[in-house]
Amino acid sequence: MSQLTGIVVLASAAAFIGAGGYTLLPRQVYDPACTIKGNISINSGERIYHVPGQEYYAPTKISYEHGERWVCSEEEARRAGWRKARR
């Protein structure tokens, strides 16, 4: 990543700080082919991934500062210790 790209990414991230301390990065900042949401449960700390079409996919938000992230494949998610959402 070039210095200019890094600055743009940081500026974009800063522009997307939302309610509750979430930093929501715009889709342009990461690979748009990575559509799986790696979420961490607030209640249990369990690492759960959501794929498009699942019940809680749309409302799930990714918070990088809490260790959540976008993932490119279910295999990648499982290797990193995430389990698939039940619904």
VOTILUM-786047 format. One record per residue: x negated, y negated, z negated of N, C-alpha, C in turn; residue number from 1. Coordinates in pm, 1 decimal. Layout:
# residues N
nu, nv, nw, cau, cav, caw, cu, cv, cw, seq
X, Y, Z, X, Y, Z, X, Y, Z, NUM
...
***
This chain:
# residues 87
nu, nv, nw, cau, cav, caw, cu, cv, cw, seq
-86.2, 117.7, 0.0, 0.0, 0.0, 0.0, -90.3, -123.2, 0.0, 1
-62.9, -216.5, 88.7, -142.9, -338.0, 93.9, -105.3, -430.1, -20.9, 2
-190.3, -529.6, -47.1, -160.4, -624.5, -154.5, -30.9, -699.1, -125.7, 3
-10.3, -736.9, -1.2, 110.5, -809.9, 35.6, 234.0, -723.5, 12.3, 4
227.8, -596.3, 51.7, 340.6, -505.8, 29.6, 367.6, -491.8, -118.8, 5
260.8, -478.1, -199.2, 276.6, -466.0, -344.3, 344.0, -587.6, -403.9, 6
308.7, -704.8, -354.8, 369.5, -828.0, -404.0, 516.8, -831.8, -367.2, 7
549.6, -792.9, -245.1, 688.9, -791.4, -201.4, 769.2, -693.2, -285.9, 8
713.1, -574.5, -312.3, 782.1, -475.0, -394.1, 807.5, -530.6, -533.1, 9
706.1, -589.7, -595.7, 722.4, -645.0, -730.4, 823.4, -759.0, -730.7, 10
817.8, -844.4, -631.1, 913.3, -954.7, -623.9, 1054.3, -901.9, -604.1, 11
1069.1, -799.0, -521.2, 1201.3, -740.4, -498.6, 1254.2, -676.6, -625.4, 12
1167.3, -605.9, -696.2, 1209.3, -539.6, -820.4, 1252.7, -644.2, -922.1, 13
1176.8, -752.0, -933.2, 1211.9, -856.4, -1028.8, 1346.2, -919.2, -993.7, 14
1377.0, -928.8, -865.8, 1502.9, -988.4, -822.6, 1622.6, -898.0, -850.9, 15
1596.9, -771.5, -880.3, 1705.5, -677.0, -899.3, 1720.8, -631.9, -1044.2, 16
1671.1, -710.0, -1138.3, 1690.6, -673.3, -1278.3, 1835.9, -705.0, -1312.5, 17
1908.1, -602.8, -1353.2, 2050.5, -618.7, -1378.4, 2085.2, -604.8, -1524.8, 18
2213.1, -601.4, -1553.6, 2263.2, -586.9, -1689.3, 2211.4, -458.1, -1751.6, 19
2186.0, -460.6, -1879.2, 2141.5, -342.1, -1950.2, 1994.3, -311.1, -1930.6, 20
1918.6, -402.5, -1872.0, 1776.6, -382.1, -1855.1, 1739.1, -289.9, -1740.4, 21
1831.9, -258.2, -1652.6, 1801.6, -170.6, -1539.8, 1733.0, -249.2, -1429.7, 22
1629.0, -192.6, -1374.0, 1565.3, -250.1, -1255.8, 1612.8, -167.3, -1138.7, 23
1696.1, -225.9, -1058.1, 1751.2, -154.6, -943.1, 1674.1, -196.7, -819.0, 24
1594.7, -105.4, -765.8, 1515.4, -137.4, -648.1, 1600.1, -123.6, -522.2, 25
1583.7, -215.8, -428.9, 1659.9, -206.6, -303.8, 1613.3, -87.6, -220.5, 26
1701.7, -33.2, -138.5, 1670.5, 84.9, -57.4, 1549.9, 62.3, 33.1, 27
1520.8, -60.3, 74.4, 1409.2, -86.2, 163.6, 1274.9, -55.5, 97.8, 28
1269.7, -49.7, -34.1, 1144.5, -33.2, -106.6, 1096.7, 111.8, -106.9, 29
1185.0, 207.2, -88.9, 1147.1, 347.7, -91.1, 1206.2, 418.1, 29.7, 30
1168.5, 540.9, 51.4, 1211.5, 618.1, 167.6, 1362.9, 639.7, 164.4, 31
1437.2, 587.0, 260.6, 1583.3, 604.0, 259.9, 1627.0, 748.4, 280.8, 32
1534.6, 835.9, 320.7, 1568.9, 978.2, 333.9, 1576.6, 1046.8, 197.6, 33
1524.1, 982.9, 95.4, 1526.6, 1038.7, -40.1, 1657.2, 995.9, -107.2, 34
1757.4, 1081.2, -97.8, 1891.8, 1044.3, -142.7, 1934.1, 1110.6, -272.7, 35
1846.7, 1189.4, -332.6, 1879.8, 1258.4, -457.2, 1842.2, 1168.5, -574.3, 36
1934.8, 1152.8, -669.1, 1913.6, 1065.1, -783.5, 1869.2, 1145.8, -905.0, 37
1747.0, 1121.9, -951.4, 1695.9, 1186.8, -1071.1, 1729.0, 1100.5, -1192.0, 38
1825.2, 1143.5, -1270.4, 1879.2, 1066.3, -1382.2, 1841.7, 1133.4, -1513.9, 39
1826.4, 1055.1, -1620.0, 1798.5, 1109.7, -1752.9, 1917.8, 1079.3, -1841.9, 40
1974.0, 1183.8, -1903.7, 2091.4, 1169.5, -1989.6, 2059.6, 1082.0, -2110.7, 41
2142.9, 982.3, -2134.4, 2126.2, 894.5, -2250.9, 2144.4, 974.8, -2379.3, 42
2239.8, 1067.4, -2379.5, 2272.6, 1143.7, -2500.9, 2168.7, 1249.6, -2535.0, 43
2124.6, 1326.5, -2436.2, 2038.2, 1441.4, -2464.8, 1893.7, 1425.4, -2418.2, 44
1868.8, 1329.8, -2329.0, 1735.9, 1314.6, -2272.1, 1707.9, 1414.4, -2160.6, 45
1809.1, 1496.0, -2127.1, 1794.5, 1597.3, -2023.4, 1779.0, 1530.9, -1886.9, 46
1692.5, 1588.9, -1804.1, 1667.6, 1538.6, -1668.7, 1762.3, 1609.5, -1572.9, 47
1851.3, 1532.7, -1510.6, 1956.4, 1586.7, -1424.3, 1949.4, 1516.6, -1289.4, 48
1960.2, 1594.9, -1181.5, 1962.9, 1529.8, -1050.0, 2101.5, 1544.1, -987.6, 49
2137.2, 1441.7, -909.4, 2267.4, 1434.2, -843.0, 2244.0, 1425.8, -692.7, 50
2317.4, 1505.8, -617.0, 2307.8, 1500.5, -471.6, 2432.5, 1431.3, -415.6, 51
2420.6, 1370.8, -296.8, 2536.3, 1304.4, -236.9, 2656.5, 1399.1, -230.1, 52
2773.1, 1346.7, -265.5, 2896.4, 1424.6, -262.8, 2937.9, 1477.7, -399.3, 53
2845.9, 1480.2, -494.7, 2883.3, 1526.5, -627.9, 2964.3, 1418.4, -699.4, 54
3041.5, 1461.0, -798.3, 3135.7, 1372.9, -868.2, 3071.3, 1245.3, -923.5, 55
2954.2, 1255.9, -985.8, 2894.2, 1138.7, -1050.0, 2780.6, 1076.3, -969.4, 56
2767.3, 1115.6, -843.3, 2658.8, 1061.0, -760.7, 2672.2, 909.3, -744.7, 57
2786.1, 862.7, -699.0, 2802.8, 719.7, -668.4, 2781.2, 629.5, -790.3, 58
2838.5, 661.4, -906.3, 2818.8, 569.9, -1019.6, 2682.0, 581.7, -1088.6, 59
2604.0, 683.9, -1055.2, 2474.0, 701.4, -1119.7, 2375.4, 596.7, -1069.8, 60
2313.1, 526.0, -1162.1, 2213.2, 423.1, -1131.2, 2076.1, 474.3, -1171.3, 61
1974.1, 433.7, -1098.6, 1837.5, 475.2, -1124.9, 1764.5, 363.6, -1199.6, 62
1708.5, 397.5, -1315.2, 1633.5, 302.7, -1396.6, 1488.4, 351.3, -1405.4, 63
1400.7, 288.9, -1326.8, 1261.1, 331.6, -1323.1, 1193.7, 319.4, -1459.1, 64
1225.6, 215.8, -1534.5, 1159.1, 197.8, -1663.8, 1198.0, 304.9, -1765.7, 65
1303.4, 379.7, -1738.4, 1344.1, 489.6, -1826.3, 1301.1, 625.3, -1769.5, 66
1221.2, 624.1, -1663.1, 1169.3, 747.2, -1606.1, 1255.7, 809.4, -1497.9, 67
1362.7, 742.2, -1460.1, 1449.7, 793.8, -1354.8, 1389.8, 759.2, -1218.7, 68
1430.8, 833.8, -1115.0, 1373.6, 809.5, -983.1, 1456.5, 873.1, -873.0, 69
1425.3, 833.4, -749.3, 1482.8, 894.6, -630.1, 1395.2, 1013.6, -593.1, 70
1457.7, 1121.0, -546.1, 1386.6, 1243.2, -509.4, 1425.9, 1280.7, -366.6, 71
1332.1, 1339.6, -293.0, 1355.8, 1369.9, -151.9, 1415.7, 1507.1, -126.0, 72
1401.2, 1602.2, -218.6, 1458.3, 1735.4, -196.7, 1493.9, 1797.7, -332.0, 73
1586.6, 1893.7, -327.6, 1623.1, 1963.6, -450.7, 1504.5, 2043.4, -503.1, 74
1426.3, 2099.5, -412.7, 1307.8, 2175.0, -454.4, 1210.8, 2084.6, -530.9, 75
1189.1, 1964.9, -479.2, 1101.3, 1868.2, -546.4, 1156.0, 1834.8, -685.4, 76
1285.9, 1815.3, -694.4, 1348.6, 1782.7, -823.7, 1328.4, 1896.5, -924.3, 77
1353.4, 2019.2, -881.3, 1337.6, 2134.5, -971.7, 1192.0, 2151.0, -1015.8, 78
1099.1, 2134.9, -923.1, 956.1, 2146.3, -957.5, 915.6, 2042.0, -1061.0, 79
980.8, 1925.7, -1057.4, 948.9, 1818.4, -1151.0, 1025.8, 1831.1, -1283.5, 80
1104.0, 1939.5, -1299.0, 1172.2, 1963.8, -1425.8, 1313.8, 1913.0, -1437.5, 81
1377.7, 1878.9, -1325.7, 1515.1, 1832.0, -1326.3, 1607.3, 1949.4, -1296.4, 82
1727.8, 1945.4, -1347.7, 1829.1, 2046.2, -1313.5, 1942.1, 1978.3, -1238.9, 83
2013.0, 2055.1, -1156.4, 2121.9, 1999.0, -1077.7, 2243.0, 1970.0, -1165.1, 84
2309.2, 1857.4, -1139.2, 2432.3, 1822.6, -1210.5, 2538.1, 1929.2, -1182.6, 85
2619.9, 1957.0, -1281.8, 2721.5, 2060.3, -1266.7, 2838.8, 2016.1, -1181.5, 86
2864.8, 1883.9, -1178.9, 2977.3, 1832.5, -1099.3, 2931.4, 1722.3, -1008.6, 87
***
